[in-house]
Amino acid sequence: MAQQKEQEGWGSRERLLAAGERIFAREGFEAARVEAIAAEAEVNIRMLYHHFRSKEGLYMEVVRSLHKAARERVEQVFARGASAKTTLGLFTRELFQYMRDNPNFVRILGWDLMHLDRVPELEALNRDYLFNSLKPQIDHLSQDESRNKAVDSVHAIFFIFALPFLWFLPRTGFREWIDGRSKKDKDEHFFAQLQSFLEKGL
């Protein structure tokens, strides 16, 4: 009996996080059922409550993990100490690639934006990161003459984030409306257009 419990608990936290990420992305927080998450993770439902206490606890851990991975990629860009133009270009590239490679991040964020009042802790985490980390780093780039000082740093972050997000959010949409390029080529073409727009405007 003890051996069975040990085997059931082995890796159960990681499996629950992976299953929760897939189901929350597919169905949203409200529709996701803890029974379905536990079944997909192949663990007893009691392990979910043991590790996370509730569906809300699991959800927040999934979201924190996704955001942490995105932030780590962004922080590496600012650590390079490149020019403002190069840094903002790399910042845009990293966010774009992260969203392309992690569709669950985009879908979960899409669900969150419709229910910000439901997860005030998440809104606070994002707001704090925006104003206490990203904004100061982009403001620091204002010392570089290559940066357009007419653009507010917070608005710049929104532009850089929102356009790739809207590109990847619809399961069908923008990418299907464009000509017969492969999906990868369409992504690269859109990114080139995005960089041109951010650098030169319309």
N, C-alpha and C positions, 0 to 999 in steps of 0.2 A: 504493500500500500504506500509506504514512504517512498519507494523507488518510483512508483507511478506518479506521485505528486511532484517529485523532483524532475522527472522527464517532462511532465506537462508544463512546469514552470520554466524550463530551460528555453531561453530566447523568447519567452512569451511577450515581454514588453516590446521588443523590436517588431515582432510579428503583428502585435496589436497596432502599433504606430503605422506600419506599412498598410495594413488592412483598413485602418481608420482613414488614412490619407486617400486611398482609392475610393472608398465609399462616400466620404464627405465631399470629394471632388465631383463624384457622379450624381449624388442625390441632395447635397446640401445638408446643413446641420439638422434642420428640423425633421427632414424625412429619414435621415439615417437612423437605423435601429441598432441598439447595442447587441442584440442577439445576432444580427447579420454580421456585425463586425467581428464578434467572437468566433462565429462559425467560419468566416473567411480566414481568420487568423489561426483556426484549428486549435483553439484553447477553450477551456471552460469559462463561462461568462464571469465567474467570480474573480478570475485573474484580471479582468478589466478593472473591476472595482478595487482590487488589491493594489494595482499599479497606479491608477489614475483617479480613483474614488467616484467618478461619475463620467457620463458622456461629455459634459462640459470640460472636465479635466483632461480627458483624452484629446478633445478638439483643440484646446489651447496648446497642448504639447505638440500636436501636429503642426499647428500654425507657427509656433515659436521656432520649430525645427526648420521649416521652409524659409521663414524670414531670416533666420540666422545664416543659412547657407547663402542666401542672396546678399546679405550684408557683408559676409566675408569676402565675396568676390569683388564687391564695390570698394571695400577698404584697401584691398591690394592695389587698386588703381591709384588711389590718392597717395599711397605709400611710395609710389615711384618718383614723385616730385617732378613730374614733367610739366610742360607749359600748360596754360589754361586751355588752349585749343585742343592739345593732345589729350589732356586729362578728361575733358568733357566728352571727347570722341570715344575714348576708352570706356568711360562710365556708361555711355549709351550702348556701346557694343556689349559690355558685360551684362547689363540688364536685359538687352534684347536676346542674347544667347541663353541666359538663365530662363527666361520665359519660354523660349522655343524648346529648350531641353526639359522643362518641368511644367508640362501642361496642367498638372494637378494644382500647382501654385496659382496659376492664372484662374482656374475654375473656382478654387476655394476663395480666392480674393474677390472674385465676382459675386459669390454668394454673400461674402462679408459686407460688401458695399451696399447690399440691399437691406442689411440688418445691423447697421453700426450700433443702434441702440441696444441690441441684444448682447453685445460683447464689448462693454465700455473699456475693459482692461486692454483689449486688442487695439482699440482706437487710441488709448493713452500711450501704449507702447510705440505705435507708429508715429504719433505726434511728437513724442519725446525724441525719437531717433531723427526725425526730420529736422527739428529745431535745435537740438543739442549736439548733433553729430554732422549730418550732411550739410546743413546751412552754413555753419562756421567754416567747413572745409571749402565750400564753393566761394564763400565770401573772401577767404584767404587768396583765392585765385584772382581777385580783383586787382591785386598788385601787378598782375601781368597785363601788359598793354594789349595783348591779343584777345582779351575777354571783352565782350560787348557790355559795357556798364549800364546801358539803358535797360537791360533785362534783369529784373529782380531775381535773386538767387532761388527763392522758394518757387516762383513761377517757372524758372528754368527746370527745377527738379520735377515739377508736375508735367511739363511738356515732355521731358525725356522719359518719364515713366508712363504717362498716359497713352502716348501714341503706340508704342509696342504692345501695351496691354490691350488696347482696342483691336490691334491687328490679330492677336492670338486668341482673344476671348471667344469669338463666335466659332462654333463647331463647323458651320458653313457660313460663308459670307465673303468678306473682302478677297480672300485668296482665290475663291472660286470664280469671282467676277473678272479676274484678270486673265490675260491670254493664256495660251497653252504651255507656259513654262512649267517645269516640275515644281513641286512644293518648295524644295530647297532653293531653287533659282528664284522663285517668287519672293521668298523670305529675304534673300540677299539683295534683290532689286529694291524691295521696300526699304531695307536698311540703308542702302545707298541714297535713296530718295530722302529718307529721314535725316541722315547726316547732312545732306545738301540743304534741306530746309532749315535745320538748326543752325547751320553755319552762315547761310546767306539770306534766309527768309524767302518770302514769295516774290 
